[in-house]
Amino acid sequence: MNTLLSGLMRDAAQLTRDGRLVDATQLIQRALRGETSPTEAPPTAARPMVEDDVIEAQVRVVDVQPTPEPRAAEAADAWTQGSFTHQGRTVDYMLFVPASASAQPAAARPLVLMLHGCTQGAADFAAGTRMNERARESGCIVLYPEQAKRAHGQKCWNWFKTQHQARGRGEPALLAALTEHIVAQQRADRSRVYVAGLSAGGAMADVLGHCYPELYAAVGVHSGLPHGAAHDMMSALNAMRTGSPTARGATTQGSPPTIVFHGDADPTVHPGNGRAIVAGAMPGTVSEGLSAAGRRYTRTVHPASPGRGDAEHWVLHGAGHAWSGGSAAGSYTQPDGVDASREMLRFFLAHRSTLADAQQRAS
């Protein structure tokens, strides 16, 4: 656009803002015919108004309005850090709230508590599992506590110590209280709260599922061990090396809905621990399959039974001690395996806590 025409458009815009639509229309028409200059704008009463002269659509294209603010639905994901203290224990965490959830805080969203393995941290675990990407698809909030080195030199959750295996004390109490805090803060759906973990985190996830069945509607254990598999460091090392002597079917506790992934070539945590987690379940339906990259797996689906939730047991053939289908951006991942994060979310979202629903109705 040349200088003359630019000036005319500015004058037309000013006339429009002043409410002089007829004058603005006349000026644009004369400019298009090359008959005037920016300083020759006609007076208001130059000629009678003719309805067909008002070219409102053309006047509106003049850039005189501010750029509109982004809509709430276009907000970015929230990825924040925090710290929480309970019973004298403090834990740092990272929190992922997808845009669909942060833009609509009144909507009750599912929440997944993700517990990393030894030597890992919250950011590393999030990157390796790609759980944030999967959670974004379903609008889930994801909470990643990070074990402190002062609690364990290798940042392992203390699943193998008796003081951290019971309700109301130790790390289970801390993690459950943190979960409750974030559920309240984010107004998440109390009936759709889940917990998952890898290795030591998977073992602690199973502890939480047993100790707080009213809080966690389902549990995901990847390359972990069953609740009660050990009571000290020596028994933990033995269970990791040879498999857990504890069979769930021999306990009097109920079992929450649980999905298990374990590599049959895991050199760190014996694959028998995966079998021990689902021991005592009803006979299941077995199927074989391949991941998108060709990694074989065997999946057994166990139906629910009195006192026990349903379960899935995925044996990852040839896989080691690593999160199946994860990203090389994080540690302890098997990128060519079946997508454990996606499958866990599928399993989780098929379950709601009837205990949490009853508590909500009672309150």
C-alpha positions in Angstrom: 0.0 0.0 0.0 1.5 3.4 -1.1 1.9 6.4 1.3 -1.2 8.2 0.0 -3.5 5.3 0.4 -2.1 4.6 3.8 -2.9 8.1 4.9 -6.4 7.8 3.5 -7.0 4.6 5.4 -5.8 6.2 8.7 -8.2 9.1 8.1 -11.0 6.7 7.3 -10.3 4.8 10.5 -10.4 8.0 12.5 -13.7 9.0 10.9 -15.0 5.5 11.8 -14.0 5.9 15.5 -15.7 9.3 15.5 -18.9 7.7 14.3 -18.8 9.4 10.9 -19.4 6.2 8.8 -20.7 8.1 5.8 -17.7 10.4 5.6 -15.4 7.4 6.0 -17.2 5.6 3.2 -17.0 8.6 0.9 -13.3 9.0 1.6 -12.5 5.4 0.8 -14.5 5.5 -2.4 -12.7 8.8 -3.6 -9.3 7.3 -2.7 -10.0 4.3 -4.8 -10.8 6.6 -7.7 -7.6 8.6 -7.0 -9.5 11.9 -6.5 -8.4 13.1 -3.1 -5.5 13.2 -0.6 -5.4 12.6 3.2 -5.9 16.3 3.9 -8.9 16.6 1.6 -11.4 14.7 3.6 -14.9 16.0 2.7 -17.0 17.8 5.2 -19.8 16.0 7.0 -22.6 17.5 5.0 -20.9 17.1 1.6 -24.0 15.2 0.2 -27.0 13.3 1.4 -26.5 9.9 2.8 -27.2 7.1 0.3 -27.7 3.6 1.8 -25.8 1.8 -0.8 -22.7 4.0 -0.1 -22.1 2.5 3.3 -19.5 -0.2 2.7 -19.4 -1.4 6.3 -17.6 -4.6 5.5 -14.6 -2.6 4.1 -14.4 -0.2 7.0 -14.2 -3.1 9.4 -11.1 -4.5 7.9 -9.1 -1.4 9.1 -6.9 -2.5 11.9 -8.2 -0.3 14.7 -9.1 -3.0 17.2 -6.7 -4.5 19.8 -5.8 -8.2 19.4 -8.3 -10.3 21.3 -7.0 -12.1 24.4 -6.5 -15.9 24.0 -9.5 -18.0 25.1 -9.3 -20.0 28.2 -9.2 -23.2 26.3 -6.0 -22.1 24.6 -4.1 -21.8 27.8 -0.8 -23.6 28.2 -0.2 -26.7 30.3 1.0 -26.0 33.8 4.3 -27.7 35.0 5.1 -26.5 38.4 7.3 -27.4 41.4 6.2 -27.5 45.1 7.0 -28.8 48.5 4.8 -30.4 51.1 5.3 -31.3 54.8 3.4 -33.8 56.9 4.2 -35.4 60.3 7.6 -33.7 60.2 8.5 -35.2 56.8 8.9 -33.0 53.7 8.7 -34.0 50.1 9.3 -32.0 47.0 7.2 -32.6 43.9 6.4 -31.6 40.4 2.8 -31.2 39.2 1.5 -31.5 35.6 -1.9 -29.9 34.9 -2.9 -30.2 31.3 -4.4 -27.1 29.6 -7.9 -28.7 29.4 -7.8 -29.1 33.2 -6.2 -25.8 34.2 -8.6 -23.9 31.9 -11.6 -25.4 33.6 -10.6 -25.7 37.3 -14.2 -26.4 38.4 -14.2 -29.7 36.4 -13.3 -32.7 38.5 -10.3 -34.4 36.8 -8.6 -37.7 37.4 -5.2 -37.6 39.2 -2.3 -40.0 38.9 0.5 -40.2 41.6 3.7 -41.3 39.9 6.6 -42.7 42.0 10.0 -42.8 40.4 12.6 -45.5 40.9 16.0 -45.4 42.7 18.4 -42.7 41.5 15.6 -41.0 39.5 13.9 -37.7 40.1 10.5 -36.2 39.2 11.5 -34.5 36.0 13.6 -37.5 34.8 10.7 -39.9 35.5 8.2 -37.6 33.7 10.4 -37.4 30.7 11.1 -41.2 30.6 7.6 -42.4 31.0 6.0 -39.7 28.8 3.1 -39.8 31.2 2.4 -36.1 30.8 1.9 -36.6 27.1 -0.5 -39.4 27.7 -2.3 -37.6 30.5 -2.8 -34.6 28.3 -4.9 -36.7 25.9 -7.3 -37.7 28.7 -7.2 -34.5 30.8 -5.5 -36.2 33.8 -3.5 -34.3 36.4 -0.1 -36.0 37.2 1.7 -35.6 40.5 5.4 -36.6 40.8 6.8 -36.7 44.4 10.6 -36.8 44.6 12.4 -38.8 47.3 14.9 -36.8 49.3 18.5 -38.0 49.6 18.3 -37.5 53.3 15.6 -40.2 53.4 17.6 -42.6 51.2 21.0 -42.1 49.7 20.0 -43.5 46.3 16.6 -41.7 46.4 14.7 -45.0 46.7 11.3 -45.1 48.4 11.7 -47.2 51.6 9.1 -49.8 50.7 11.1 -52.6 52.4 11.1 -51.1 55.9 8.3 -51.9 58.3 7.8 -48.3 59.4 7.0 -47.5 55.8 4.5 -50.3 55.1 1.5 -49.3 57.2 -1.3 -46.8 57.1 -0.8 -43.6 59.0 3.0 -43.6 59.3 6.2 -43.0 57.4 6.3 -42.5 53.7 2.8 -44.0 53.0 1.2 -41.3 55.3 3.3 -38.6 53.7 2.4 -39.6 50.1 -1.3 -40.1 50.9 -1.5 -36.7 52.6 0.3 -35.1 49.6 -2.2 -36.8 47.3 -5.1 -35.5 49.4 -3.6 -32.0 49.4 -3.3 -31.8 45.6 -6.8 -33.4 45.1 -8.2 -30.6 47.2 -6.1 -27.9 45.6 -6.9 -28.9 42.0 -10.5 -30.0 42.8 -9.7 -33.3 41.3 -12.2 -36.2 41.2 -11.8 -38.1 44.4 -13.2 -41.2 42.9 -10.6 -41.3 40.2 -7.2 -41.1 42.0 -4.6 -43.6 41.0 -1.0 -44.5 41.9 1.8 -46.0 39.7 5.5 -46.5 40.0 8.7 -48.1 38.7 10.9 -50.5 40.7 11.1 -49.1 44.3 8.4 -46.7 43.2 6.3 -49.6 42.0 6.7 -51.4 45.3 5.6 -48.3 47.2 2.7 -47.9 44.8 1.5 -51.3 45.9 2.0 -50.4 49.6 -0.2 -47.3 49.1 -2.9 -49.3 47.2 -3.2 -51.7 50.2 -2.9 -49.1 52.9 -5.2 -46.5 51.4 -7.8 -48.4 49.3 -10.4 -45.6 49.8 -8.0 -43.1 48.2 -6.5 -45.0 45.2 -9.0 -46.5 42.9 -6.3 -48.6 41.0 -2.6 -49.3 41.1 0.1 -49.6 38.5 3.3 -51.5 39.3 6.2 -51.6 36.8 9.1 -53.8 37.6 8.3 -53.7 41.3 7.5 -55.9 44.2 4.4 -56.8 46.2 3.4 -55.2 49.5 5.0 -57.1 52.4 7.7 -58.7 50.2 10.5 -57.6 52.7 11.0 -56.2 56.1 14.6 -55.0 56.0 17.4 -54.5 53.5 18.6 -58.1 53.5 15.1 -59.5 52.8 14.6 -56.8 50.2 17.7 -57.9 48.3 16.7 -61.5 48.5 13.2 -60.7 47.1 14.7 -58.7 44.3 17.2 -61.5 43.5 15.0 -64.6 43.7 11.4 -63.4 43.8 9.0 -62.6 46.6 8.0 -65.3 49.0 4.8 -63.4 49.7 1.7 -64.5 47.7 -1.2 -62.1 47.9 -3.7 -64.9 48.0 -2.3 -66.0 51.4 -3.0 -62.6 53.0 -6.3 -61.5 54.5 -6.1 -58.1 52.9 -8.2 -57.1 49.9 -6.4 -56.3 46.7 -7.1 -53.2 44.7 -7.5 -53.3 40.9 -3.9 -53.6 39.7 -2.0 -53.5 36.4 1.5 -55.0 36.4 4.3 -54.8 33.8 7.6 -56.7 34.2 10.3 -57.7 31.8 11.2 -61.4 31.9 14.9 -60.5 31.4 14.9 -58.0 34.3 18.3 -58.4 36.1 17.5 -56.1 39.0 14.0 -57.2 40.2 13.2 -60.8 39.6 10.1 -61.3 37.3 8.6 -63.6 39.9 7.7 -60.4 41.8 5.3 -59.5 39.1 3.6 -62.9 39.3 3.4 -62.5 43.1 1.5 -59.2 42.8 -1.3 -61.0 41.0 -1.0 -64.3 42.9 -4.4 -65.4 44.1 -6.3 -63.7 41.3 -9.0 -65.6 39.4 -7.7 -67.5 36.3 -7.3 -65.1 33.5 -7.5 -64.8 29.7 -4.1 -64.9 28.0 -3.2 -63.2 24.8 0.1 -62.6 22.9 1.0 -59.4 21.1 3.7 -57.2 19.7 4.4 -53.5 20.4 4.5 -51.1 17.5 8.3 -51.6 17.3 7.9 -55.4 17.4 8.7 -56.2 21.1 6.7 -59.3 22.2 4.5 -59.4 25.3 2.0 -61.7 27.0 -1.0 -60.2 28.6 -3.2 -61.9 31.2 -6.4 -60.3 32.2 -7.8 -61.5 35.6 -11.4 -60.8 36.5 -12.4 -59.4 39.8 -13.4 -61.7 42.7 -14.8 -61.1 46.2 -12.3 -59.0 48.1 -10.0 -58.5 45.0 -10.1 -56.1 42.2 -9.5 -57.2 38.6 -5.9 -57.3 37.4 -3.7 -57.3 34.3 -0.3 -58.9 34.1 2.0 -57.9 31.2 5.1 -60.0 30.7 7.5 -58.1 28.5 9.6 -60.6 26.6 13.3 -59.8 26.5 12.9 -56.6 28.4 15.0 -55.5 31.3 14.6 -53.2 34.2 13.0 -50.3 32.4 9.7 -48.5 31.7 8.2 -50.1 28.6 7.4 -47.8 25.7 9.2 -44.9 27.4 11.4 -42.2 26.0 15.2 -42.2 25.8 15.0 -38.7 27.2 14.7 -40.3 30.7 16.5 -43.0 32.5 15.5 -46.7 32.8 13.3 -46.9 29.7 12.6 -49.5 27.0 11.4 -47.3 24.0 10.6 -50.3 21.8 8.2 -51.9 24.2 4.4 -51.6 24.5 3.3 -48.2 25.8 2.9 -48.9 29.5 1.8 -45.3 30.3 -1.0 -45.5 27.8 -2.1 -48.9 29.0 -2.0 -47.9 32.6 -4.2 -44.9 32.0 -6.6 -47.0 30.0 -6.8 -49.4 33.0 -7.0 -46.6 35.6 -9.8 -44.7 33.9 -12.0 -47.8 33.7 -12.1 -47.8 37.6 -13.7 -45.5 40.1 -13.3 -45.8 43.9 -16.7 -46.7 45.4 -15.2 -46.0 48.8 -14.4 -42.4 47.8 -17.9 -42.0 46.3 -19.4 -43.2 49.6 -17.2 -40.8 51.6 -18.2 -37.9 49.4 -21.9 -38.7 49.8 -21.5 -39.0 53.6 -19.8 -35.6 53.8 
